[in-house]
Amino acid sequence: MRKEKTMERSDSPTEDIETLSQMRVQKPVFMLVSGLYSWSNQMKQPISYPVNTMPGSLSGPEMSAGTGMELTTETMAQAAEDSEAELSVPVLFQSEMLRLDVDGRYPQMVASGTLSRGLKTRVHWIARLKSNGTNQWKGSIWYKDGATSMFPYTGVGISATRSWYTNHRKATVTFSGGGMPNRTLTYNYKSQYFHDVEFEYDRAEGVEPVTEINTCEHPNHPESLACGPLSIETVFRSAGFHVKKSGNTSIVPLTGTGSNATWSDMEMHDAMQTYWSRFDNRAQWSMWIFFAAMHDQGSSLGGIMFDDIGPNHRQGTAVFNNSFISNAPSGEANPAAWVKRMRFWTAAHEMGHCFNLAHSWQKSHPPDWGTPWTPIANENEARSFMNYPYNVSGGQSAFFSDFEYRFSDSELLYMRHAPERFVQMGNAEWFDHHGFRQAEVTIEPKFRLEVRVNRAKPIYEFLEPIVIEMKLTNISSEVQLVDSDILQTNEKMTVILKRQDKPARQWTSFAQYCQQPKKIVLTPRKSAEEPGGSLYETMFISAGRNGWDLADPGNYLIQIALHMDECDIVSNKFMLRVAPPQNYDEEYLAQDFFTEDVGRILAFDGSRFLTSANNTLHEVTDRLGKRKVALHARIALANPLSHDYKVMTVQEGMREMTSASLDHCKCKVISAKMDTARKEISSALMTKPLEAVETLSYIDYRYYVEKFSKWLAESGDRDTAMKFMDNLYRTLSDRNVSLLVLDEIKRTRDGLKPKREKAATAKRGGRKLREARMHA
Amino acid sequence: MKIDLQDGFKNDAVIINVNGKEVFHKDDVSTRFQLGYALSVDLGAVGNAPAVEIILPRKNISHTLAIQEPEPIFLGVSLTHEGSIACRISHEPFGYV
């Protein structure tokens, strides 16, 4: 298997003078600009957002990344000094932190920031950067978290001042885009590190911790690896943390193990509370590392981040010296060095879990495993502390031959730049928000993905199934080819739903479709006012394989990342609200409504097999007939009645099948119930068409009406079919749907007419065309 | 043979059959993700070329493999993120950290 090379030697050696004595320092500290910067305004004065601070840009384009407007040190400095303008936001207190990550150890070419207003309001942002000249970078903001309404910007331009003296180092950041005037701030340098963290090492009686090794003591190592002492503290300093040791060390007596001299998770948790000098039931950048001999589980457990209980997870972790990590492979020529290296590696690995890092192969997983912010690609071959050396191709020997005692780039990105609460010990629960993949967004995307709904206010009744519309637009000046099903298949997108104050969840559809690949053309953008061609699709997003994610009343955020060949396209963050139940009936029915079977029926437009769920939908139409949920229920109940339906029957009491034919299964055809179907569909689509359009979405309403119109026409009821189509045309015309769509509807309607009438229409249409040409 | 249920289990019912006979059944298997491990099933000697079947009845998935390897056999069973069962065989015990 080809080894995946996930890490690049992109770093320049640093100021960690105690680490690798033979490493040549290529760039002294004062030449680096990466690190932590801050800005604050503690004065009770308005904070202003300079309007038109760029020279010559009184009413010009916004200075967003990729517009071509040059960011120079002079213009940015000038912008910062310009006097305040009309737009002011009075605040009591405001501070901002900036983390600039463009040089130094394993630079990620990222900037991130946290803006704090008052005691509780925070916004966190992350931008990917590209060099834009000497000491200058620019990029798109691809991640925001928190009170994002107060931070609409979409791009950053950064200019940094290098200096011998730390108090002369500055970073000037101009935020742009989002429909706002540019905003420029100058931050003061604080530290070369991105966060502080403290470690406390304690050990059980009779156990010697390994917190430092010589990187070349074992001869199996990369040739390029600098040889010398390497401490755990240095590993995490290289990851961007200002590491301190607590200064307290304890020897934990074996009486803590009970009678068996091995440790259970609960015993270790008790020891942590007793012996860790910093123990507290609160989030803090501090962790306890316990070196012991063996866990209750035995020699197969080399270490564990045991602290996944209680209100504050990830504060403690343990290494078991006498486990399998102390058994060098047979034939190992340097067993002592091998063992020491494994114990060191295990300690850093377990500490990585305290930073909420998952294993390298666990980063991409279904939502019921836990809640990543966005799914991350697995790094099965990564040479990272978070991978098992014996799991990679070629085993531990191959791993260590190419291991540089580091974390992967995606892990560093997370540790340095994710919102603090995801990473900090004692904060987000273990495996919650354990990492995110930097969406591969480009500064100049070719597409825009929009999530929207077809109603003035995105407020939904309780129980109302939620259908969103996705619109993918070509915003480049070139023709673009896209897969025709790109918005239809869950495999090509990541859909994140987040209820306010709850963890994010990933929506996954009930079904996966395999379709023959087909490309379609999206025409290029002609001008800013005339965007390029678009592809549309709807999504029933209330329920999926993960359950009903949009059931409870509250505010929700929806965001979608579309994974295209070259990059990811991230949609706008769309907010909607689910209203509370209006009466007892809704609350009562909710217990039966929010089930997987009902979700499946709504997703697949009906079933004649899921009887119990169908009964629930009948009850919904009976008791909640005027509510929008009843409209969806009627369609789902009527659709399978409109045609003969095949059902496979199995023998009663059968538990395990071998094959359908061997187990005497039969296919039964259930006849259509045309009258009932006609009545329910008419009621759903025609009684209150404006309400139907709003709750189903334009696209789905049109789909249902056209589908049932064709069905009616084929059944011989052309009059009703034509009425359906006329109604559709009027309804969408009133909603200002595009003329192209209305024209298509008209042609579909005309296609339902009897042949003689079709020919007459065609003749009239042809004569009119000839007359038009004659008079042209 | 020892079978380790490893990654991907979350309140899952798991049945293991060896040579057609049920040897393990638990209704609530969950992985500790910081280890990538849920639990072990020690089956002792299983004879030559055992046929091992792993069934997750609630998820309606199963996987059967005929093991042609000499003993000792350590079989690691995981649920992938696509929802299928993946197995790997080792002649040494699996280690977890």
HADDOCK unambig.tbl for C-alpha pairs under 7 A between the chains (distance, minus, plus):
assign (segid A and resid 300 and name CA) (segid B and resid 94 and name CA) 6.57 0.50 0.50
assign (segid A and resid 300 and name CA) (segid B and resid 95 and name CA) 4.66 0.50 0.50
assign (segid A and resid 300 and name CA) (segid B and resid 96 and name CA) 6.11 0.50 0.50
assign (segid A and resid 301 and name CA) (segid B and resid 95 and name CA) 6.01 0.50 0.50
assign (segid A and resid 301 and name CA) (segid B and resid 96 and name CA) 5.01 0.50 0.50
assign (segid A and resid 301 and name CA) (segid B and resid 97 and name CA) 5.91 0.50 0.50
assign (segid A and resid 302 and name CA) (segid B and resid 95 and name CA) 6.91 0.50 0.50
assign (segid A and resid 302 and name CA) (segid B and resid 96 and name CA) 5.93 0.50 0.50
assign (segid A and resid 302 and name CA) (segid B and resid 97 and name CA) 4.92 0.50 0.50
assign (segid A and resid 303 and name CA) (segid B and resid 97 and name CA) 4.43 0.50 0.50
assign (segid A and resid 304 and name CA) (segid B and resid 34 and name CA) 6.96 0.50 0.50
assign (segid A and resid 304 and name CA) (segid B and resid 35 and name CA) 6.85 0.50 0.50
assign (segid A and resid 304 and name CA) (segid B and resid 97 and name CA) 5.52 0.50 0.50
assign (segid A and resid 305 and name CA) (segid B and resid 34 and name CA) 6.49 0.50 0.50
assign (segid A and resid 324 and name CA) (segid B and resid 95 and name CA) 6.61 0.50 0.50
assign (segid A and resid 346 and name CA) (segid B and resid 97 and name CA) 6.76 0.50 0.50
assign (segid A and resid 353 and name CA) (segid B and resid 34 and name CA) 6.94 0.50 0.50
assign (segid A and resid 358 and name CA) (segid B and resid 34 and name CA) 6.80 0.50 0.50
assign (segid A and resid 364 and name CA) (segid B and resid 81 and name CA) 6.82 0.50 0.50
assign (segid A and resid 365 and name CA) (segid B and resid 81 and name CA) 4.60 0.50 0.50
assign (segid A and resid 366 and name CA) (segid B and resid 81 and name CA) 5.45 0.50 0.50
assign (segid A and resid 369 and name CA) (segid B and resid 8 and name CA) 6.86 0.50 0.50
assign (segid A and resid 369 and name CA) (segid B and resid 10 and name CA) 6.68 0.50 0.50
